[in-house]
Amino acid sequence: MALNDKESRILSYIKENPFISQQDLATKIGLSRPAVANIISGLVRRGYLLGKAYVINDTRPIVCIGAACIDRRYFVEGGLIHGQSNNVTSQTSIGGVALSIAENLGRLQEDVVMLSLVGDDAEWHTIEESMRPLMKTSEVEMVPGFSTGTFMEVIDESGKMIIGLAEMDIYEYMQPKWLLKHLATLKRAKMIIIDSNCPKESVEHLLEIGAKYNIPVTLVSASLLKLYNIPENLKGLKLLITKHDETEKHFGIEIKDDASLREALQLWLDKGVQHVIITKNSQSVGYASEKYGMHVYDLKNSNSDTYIWGTNEALCAGIVYSYLRTDDISEMIQTGLVNAVMSSKSAYKVRPNLSQAVLRKDVKEIGQLESREI
């Protein structure tokens, strides 16, 4: 909601002098002191001011909503023997789609707020200690009786996931009622990013918030298992990032060539999405919008037919980072793709050396990625 004349004048005076008294404001504006107090209370409630000290709230964060969990990967040594013990090496990292996007953006020096539900356990304290320098975690809520989310996957010699196990029940409690606790933060956001661990009702509610307060909303699918959390009506969604197999499952189709990819992209556009990206492992990316048409980007230096974790999160973060700095859609996609390609070469889910300078250097060195219109 836009500010009226009196609200704008009061905010202007407070910017000039954060220590100005309510009586002085009343004299300048020509109102009673109680009327000024009511206006100030409204500005605090709507997020224009922070608290009673009239501290101007100039920051507009990126708000990431979804999973904050621990990821464990087990790499089978030699051929997998079913029904028997297998020798493995393991890797444990901090994960969750929304959290990984937030970490990417935090390393790119964006102001990020993470919203999630966790347990009061060692896993959450590990996550918080690592992520606190990169994002605001104070609005993450601990739920008594629940464990912080965990994801485990077993990887065979070829790099393909044999099985994935997810303990994610806690995220079913990220309901609209919970979101209302964080409405002041959401209204200030310059971008809302959701992963599909959020319940469908909450995704719908966040789309409504985005429409009401003119905030762009991005949705990133988390897994085949969580497709049911994607609403039928996606009108107003700025960007959807999803995987090849997730789109096939969602629509009951097979994507085998450019024609079927076009069909898949159009099905998402028909749901109201403004920009759609469908990724295929670390090989290619399909993009579509009504304004810019449909394109396929082939990823240089990436011939693997296996899923490399963290690439969609890196792609999303790169696009959002660029979106906040340019109107050039090709530059946005290029930045996202470069971040994804470079992340796929890292042993970590989010490459620890990521920074604004590193990303600029990567974009310059990799150059324009090959694309074709479909």
C-alpha positions in Angstrom: 0.0 0.0 0.0 1.4 3.4 -1.0 2.1 6.1 1.6 -0.3 9.0 1.8 0.9 12.6 2.0 1.0 12.8 5.8 2.8 9.4 6.1 5.3 10.5 3.5 6.0 13.8 5.2 6.5 12.2 8.6 8.8 9.6 7.2 10.8 12.3 5.4 11.2 14.3 8.7 12.3 11.1 10.6 14.9 10.4 7.8 16.3 13.9 8.4 16.3 13.5 12.2 15.7 10.1 13.6 15.5 11.6 17.1 12.7 14.1 16.4 9.9 14.1 19.0 6.3 13.3 18.2 5.4 16.8 19.3 7.8 18.4 16.9 6.4 16.2 14.1 2.9 17.2 15.1 3.8 20.9 14.9 5.5 20.5 11.5 2.7 18.4 10.0 -0.2 20.3 11.6 -1.7 17.3 13.4 -2.2 16.4 17.1 0.5 14.4 18.8 -1.8 11.3 19.2 -2.5 11.4 15.5 1.2 11.4 14.7 1.7 8.5 17.2 -1.0 6.5 15.3 0.7 7.2 11.9 4.1 6.2 13.3 2.6 3.0 14.7 1.2 2.2 11.3 4.6 2.8 9.7 6.2 0.4 12.1 3.5 -2.2 11.6 4.0 -2.0 7.8 7.7 -2.2 8.0 8.8 1.3 7.0 10.2 1.9 10.5 12.1 -0.4 12.9 10.8 -0.1 16.4 10.1 2.9 18.7 13.4 4.6 18.0 12.2 5.5 14.5 15.1 3.8 12.8 14.6 3.9 9.1 14.3 0.5 7.5 16.2 1.0 4.2 17.0 -2.7 3.7 14.9 -4.9 1.4 16.1 -8.4 1.8 15.8 -11.5 -0.4 13.6 -13.9 1.6 14.2 -17.6 1.1 11.6 -20.0 2.4 11.9 -23.8 2.6 14.2 -26.5 3.7 17.2 -26.0 6.0 18.6 -29.4 6.5 21.7 -31.7 6.6 22.6 -33.6 3.5 24.5 -36.9 3.7 25.9 -38.6 0.6 27.3 -42.1 0.5 29.5 -43.2 -2.4 29.6 -46.9 -3.0 33.0 -48.3 -3.6 32.9 -51.0 -6.3 29.7 -52.5 -7.6 26.6 -52.3 -5.3 25.7 -55.6 -3.7 22.0 -55.7 -2.7 21.1 -57.2 0.6 24.8 -57.0 1.8 27.0 -54.4 3.5 28.8 -52.2 1.0 32.0 -50.2 1.5 31.3 -46.4 1.1 32.9 -43.1 1.6 30.6 -40.3 2.9 30.2 -36.6 2.6 28.0 -34.5 5.0 27.0 -30.9 4.1 24.5 -28.3 4.9 21.6 -28.4 2.5 18.0 -27.8 1.6 17.1 -26.1 -1.7 16.1 -22.8 -0.1 19.0 -22.7 2.2 21.5 -23.5 -0.6 20.1 -20.6 -2.7 20.3 -18.4 0.4 23.9 -19.4 0.9 24.8 -18.6 -2.7 23.2 -15.2 -2.5 24.8 -14.5 0.9 28.3 -15.3 -0.6 27.3 -12.8 -3.3 26.8 -10.2 -0.5 23.1 -10.0 -0.9 21.0 -9.2 2.2 19.2 -12.6 2.8 16.6 -13.7 5.4 16.0 -17.4 5.8 12.6 -18.7 6.9 12.3 -22.3 7.9 11.4 -24.8 10.6 14.0 -26.8 12.4 14.5 -28.9 15.5 16.4 -27.9 18.7 19.2 -30.3 17.9 22.9 -30.5 17.0 22.0 -30.5 13.2 20.4 -27.1 13.5 23.1 -25.6 15.6 25.6 -26.8 13.0 23.6 -25.1 10.3 23.1 -21.9 12.2 26.8 -21.5 13.2 27.9 -21.9 9.5 25.2 -19.8 7.9 24.9 -16.9 10.4 27.7 -14.9 8.7 25.9 -15.2 5.3 22.3 -14.6 6.1 19.8 -13.6 8.8 18.7 -16.8 10.6 16.9 -15.3 13.5 13.5 -15.9 11.9 14.1 -19.7 11.6 11.8 -21.3 14.2 12.7 -24.3 16.3 9.7 -26.8 16.7 9.7 -28.9 19.9 9.5 -32.6 19.3 10.8 -32.5 15.7 14.2 -33.1 14.2 15.9 -30.8 11.7 15.3 -32.1 8.2 17.8 -34.6 6.8 18.4 -36.0 3.3 20.5 -39.0 2.6 21.4 -40.4 -0.9 23.5 -43.4 -2.0 25.6 -42.8 -5.2 26.9 -45.6 -7.4 30.2 -45.7 -9.3 28.7 -44.0 -12.3 27.6 -41.0 -10.2 23.9 -41.9 -10.3 21.7 -41.8 -7.2 20.6 -45.3 -6.3 18.3 -44.2 -3.5 17.4 -41.1 -1.6 15.9 -40.9 1.9 14.3 -37.7 3.2 13.1 -36.9 6.7 11.3 -33.7 6.0 7.9 -34.0 7.9 8.7 -30.8 9.8 8.2 -28.7 6.6 4.5 -29.6 6.5 4.0 -27.2 9.4 5.2 -24.2 7.3 1.5 -23.3 6.9 0.0 -19.8 6.0 -0.6 -19.2 9.7 3.1 -19.6 10.3 3.9 -17.2 7.5 1.7 -14.5 9.1 4.3 -14.3 11.9 6.8 -13.1 9.3 4.5 -10.8 7.3 6.5 -7.7 8.1 9.6 -9.3 6.7 7.8 -10.6 3.7 6.3 -7.2 2.8 9.8 -5.7 2.8 11.3 -8.3 0.5 12.7 -7.4 -2.9 12.4 -11.0 -3.9 10.7 -14.1 -2.4 12.2 -17.4 -3.2 10.3 -20.6 -2.3 11.3 -24.3 -2.6 8.6 -26.9 -3.0 9.1 -28.3 0.5 6.6 -25.5 1.4 3.0 -26.8 1.5 0.8 -25.9 -1.5 -1.4 -23.6 0.6 1.7 -21.6 1.7 3.0 -21.3 -1.9 -0.4 -20.0 -2.9 -0.4 -17.6 0.0 3.1 -16.3 -0.9 1.9 -15.7 -4.5 -0.9 -13.6 -3.1 1.5 -11.6 -0.9 3.8 -11.1 -4.0 0.8 -9.8 -6.0 -0.5 -7.6 -3.2 2.9 -5.9 -2.4 4.4 -6.1 -5.9 7.2 -8.5 -4.9 8.6 -10.9 -7.5 8.3 -14.6 -6.4 10.5 -17.5 -7.6 9.6 -21.2 -7.0 12.3 -23.9 -7.3 11.1 -27.5 -7.2 12.8 -29.6 -4.6 12.1 -33.2 -5.7 9.7 -35.6 -7.4 8.3 -36.4 -4.0 7.3 -32.7 -3.4 5.6 -32.1 -6.8 2.2 -32.1 -5.0 3.1 -28.8 -3.4 3.1 -27.0 -6.7 -0.3 -25.2 -7.2 -2.4 -25.7 -10.3 -2.6 -21.9 -10.7 0.8 -20.2 -10.9 -0.4 -16.8 -12.1 2.0 -14.1 -11.0 4.9 -16.4 -10.5 8.0 -14.6 -11.8 10.3 -17.6 -12.3 9.9 -21.4 -12.0 13.0 -23.6 -12.0 12.4 -27.3 -12.2 14.1 -30.5 -13.4 13.5 -32.5 -16.6 12.1 -35.6 -14.7 10.0 -33.5 -12.4 8.2 -31.9 -15.4 7.7 -35.2 -17.0 6.1 -36.6 -13.8 4.0 -33.5 -13.2 2.4 -33.5 -16.6 2.6 -37.2 -17.4 4.7 -36.6 -20.5 8.1 -37.6 -21.9 10.6 -35.0 -22.9 12.7 -36.6 -25.6 13.4 -33.9 -28.2 13.0 -30.2 -28.9 9.3 -30.6 -29.8 8.4 -32.3 -26.5 10.5 -29.7 -24.6 8.5 -26.9 -26.2 5.3 -28.7 -25.2 6.6 -29.0 -21.6 7.7 -25.4 -21.4 4.3 -24.2 -22.8 2.4 -26.3 -20.2 4.2 -24.3 -17.5 3.5 -21.0 -19.2 -0.2 -21.9 -19.5 -0.3 -22.2 -15.7 0.6 -18.5 -15.4 4.4 -18.6 -14.9 6.2 -15.7 -16.5 9.6 -17.3 -16.9 10.3 -21.1 -16.9 13.5 -23.0 -16.7 13.7 -26.8 -17.1 17.2 -28.3 -16.4 18.5 -31.7 -17.5 21.2 -32.8 -15.1 24.3 -30.8 -16.0 23.8 -31.1 -19.7 21.3 -28.5 -20.9 18.7 -25.9 -19.8 15.4 -25.1 -21.5 14.0 -21.6 -21.1 10.7 -20.0 -22.0 8.7 -16.9 -21.6 5.8 -15.4 -23.6 7.9 -12.3 -24.3 11.3 -13.9 -25.2 10.3 -17.2 -26.7 11.9 -20.6 -26.1 15.6 -21.5 -26.1 17.9 -24.3 -25.2 21.3 -23.6 -23.6 24.0 -26.3 -23.9 26.3 -26.2 -20.9 30.0 -26.1 -21.9 32.5 -28.3 -20.1 29.6 -30.4 -18.7 29.1 -33.7 -20.5 27.8 -35.7 -17.5 24.4 -37.5 -17.7 24.2 -37.5 -13.9 22.7 -35.0 -11.5 25.3 -32.9 -9.7 23.8 -31.5 -6.5 23.5 -27.8 -6.0 23.4 -26.8 -9.7 19.7 -25.7 -9.7 20.3 -23.7 -6.5 23.4 -22.0 -8.1 21.4 -21.3 -11.3 18.6 -19.7 -9.3 20.9 -17.6 -7.2 22.9 -16.4 -10.3 19.7 -15.4 -12.1 18.3 -13.6 -9.1 21.6 -11.8 -8.4 21.6 -10.6 -12.0 17.9 -9.8 -12.1 18.5 -7.2 -9.3 21.1 -5.5 -11.5 19.9 -5.6 -15.1 16.9 -5.8 -17.3 18.7 -7.9 -19.9 17.1 -11.4 -19.7 20.0 -13.1 -21.6 22.5 -11.6 -19.1 20.4 -13.0 -16.2 20.3 -16.5 -17.7 24.0 -16.3 -18.6 25.0 -15.4 -15.1 22.8 -18.2 -13.6 24.2 -20.8 -16.0 27.8 -19.8 -15.4 27.3 -20.1 -11.6 25.7 -23.5 -12.2 28.5 -24.7 -14.4 31.2 -23.6 -12.0 29.3 -25.1 -9.0 29.1 -28.4 -10.8 32.9 -28.5 -10.7 33.1 -28.0 -7.0 33.2 -30.8 -4.4 30.8 -28.7 -2.3 27.1 -28.0 -2.8 27.8 -24.3 -2.7 31.3 -23.4 -3.8 33.0 -21.7 -0.8 35.0 -19.3 -3.0 31.9 -17.7 -4.5 31.9 -13.9 -4.4 30.9 -11.1 -6.7 34.4 -10.8 -8.1 34.7 -14.5 -8.7 31.3 -14.6 -10.5 32.2 -11.7 -12.7 35.5 -13.4 -13.6 33.7 -16.7 -14.3 31.2 -15.0 -16.6 34.0 -13.2 -18.5 36.1 -16.3 -18.9 33.4 -18.8 -19.9 31.9 -16.3 -22.4 28.5 -16.7 -24.1 27.1 -20.2 -23.6 25.7 -21.8 -26.8 22.0 -21.6 -27.3 19.4 -22.2 -29.9 15.8 -21.2 -30.4 13.2 -24.0 -30.4 
